[in-house]
Amino acid sequence: MERTKVKSSIIKTLGYDKEALLLEVEFHNSEVHRFINIPVNIFENMMKSPSKGAYFIQNISNNYPRRYIRKKKFTII
């Protein structure tokens, strides 16, 4: 899935597959999460939102199933 860079303090890129209703979110910490059953209007509204991070937190994060595609790796010091 191709992702597009967005202007956000928490989100680096967003990708959407409207046929499969999948949303991929890459965060600035390098984690990538995939959300399923995301309606087209939810994605379109997020892309129009002046604060994509706030929209994501309020409307997507805890409302749709997620799968971790890439988790942040921690370095032990």
N, C-alpha and C positions, 0 to 999 in steps of 0.2 A: 504494500500500500504506500503510495506516495504521500509524504507529509509536507505541509507548508509552514514556513517560519511565521510566527505571530509575535506581536508586541505584547508581552506579559511579564510580570515579575516572577511567576511560577511556572508558566508553560513555555516551552521552547518551540515545539512544532505540533501541528494537528493534522491528522489524516482521517478521511471518511470514505467509506464504501457504501453508497446509497442502496445498492442492490442487496448487500448482505446486512445492512444496518449496523455496521461496525465503526466504532470511533477509536482511533489510536491517539494517545496523548503522550508526548515526550516532555518530560519536565527538565528544568535546568540542572537538576541533580543527576541527569542521565537515565533515570528510570523511564520505562515505557509501559503504559497500561493500555489494555484493550477493553473497551466497553461494548456490550452487545445489546441489540434491540433498541438502538438510539434512533428515534424518528428523525426524518429529514428536517422537520421544522425546528427541532431542538438544536441540531448542528448549525442550521442557517442562522438561528437566533444567537448562538454563541459567536459565530463569525461576525455578526453585526454589532455585538456588544462592545462598548468602549472598555469594559474590563472583563476579558476572557477568563481570567483566574477566578474572579468573583462569580461570574455566571456558572463556571464549571463547579465550583464548590456548592453553590445554592441549588443547581438544577440537575447535576449529573453525578457527582462523586459518590453520594450515598444512596442514589435512587436507581442505579442500574448495575447489573452484575459486571464484575471486572475480572480480568485475567492479567497477571503480571507477565509481561513479555521480557522485560529486562529490569531486574532489581538493582538497586545501588549496591555497589561492592564497598565494604568497609575495610579500611586499612588499619591494621593493629600496629600501634606504635610502641 
